[in-house]
Amino acid sequence: MIISNTTISRENLKADADEVKNLGAGGLSGKPLQSRSTEIIRYLTQSKKVKFDIIGVGGIHSASDAIEKIEAGAKLVQLFTGFIYEGPGLVKKINRAMIKK
Ligand SMILES: Cc1cc2nc3c(=O)[nH]c(=O)nc-3n(C[C@H](O)[C@H](O)[C@H](O)COP(=O)(O)O)c2cc1C
């Protein structure tokens, strides 16, 4: 099971609130989603509600972000926004950090 998709929350954004409002509805990905997605992974892992392995996704922009998802209970991680902003080298950085864990 892949957790999570984007968020409709507009909390903790640096951008001007009116500017954000004018952009309209839609899901946010990347950094604004990171801690919320990790929280959900941790909750579902601890509650044992999910019988499938969890693929952690949401705001992974560094090796430590990926490790955060694994430590919360994910078996694998997925990159989307981080891959665009940090580039494909992020995958190598994550793999190297995981090997050392
Ligand atoms: C441009 C874009 C398109 C996406 N399309 C889909 C989709 O078709 N199906 C889906 O389940 N998730 C889709 N997602 C959600 C991502 O798979 C992922 O759950 C989400 O972006 C959070 O990860 P991230 O912070 O690494 O982007 C999309 C995300 C983005 C940014």
The ligand as a Gaussian input file, in Angstrom:
#p B3LYP/6-31G(d) Opt

LIG

0 1
 C        2.362000      15.899000     -10.952000
 C        1.902000      14.795000     -10.048000
 C        1.084000      13.790000     -10.566000
 C        0.649000      12.740000      -9.745000
 N       -0.142000      11.756000     -10.269000
 C       -0.594000      10.749000      -9.482000
 C       -1.438000       9.729000     -10.015000
 O       -1.774000       9.728000     -11.193000
 N       -1.859000       8.757000      -9.174000
 C       -1.512000       8.738000      -7.843000
 O       -1.933000       7.825000      -7.104000
 N       -0.695000       9.684000      -7.321000
 C       -0.241000      10.683000      -8.094000
 N        0.568000      11.658000      -7.563000
 C        0.902000      11.599000      -6.130000
 C        2.293000      11.004000      -5.926000
 O        2.335000       9.648000      -6.319000
 C        2.715000      11.100000      -4.453000
 O        1.856000      10.327000      -3.644000
 C        2.694000      12.517000      -3.936000
 O        3.116000      13.425000      -4.917000
 C        3.543000      12.670000      -2.678000
 O        4.919000      12.384000      -2.914000
 P        6.005000      13.520000      -3.229000
 O        6.001000      14.508000      -2.093000
 O        7.317000      12.772000      -3.375000
 O        5.588000      14.159000      -4.505000
 C        1.029000      12.696000      -8.368000
 C        1.851000      13.730000      -7.875000
 C        2.284000      14.762000      -8.678000
 C        3.179000      15.848000      -8.090000

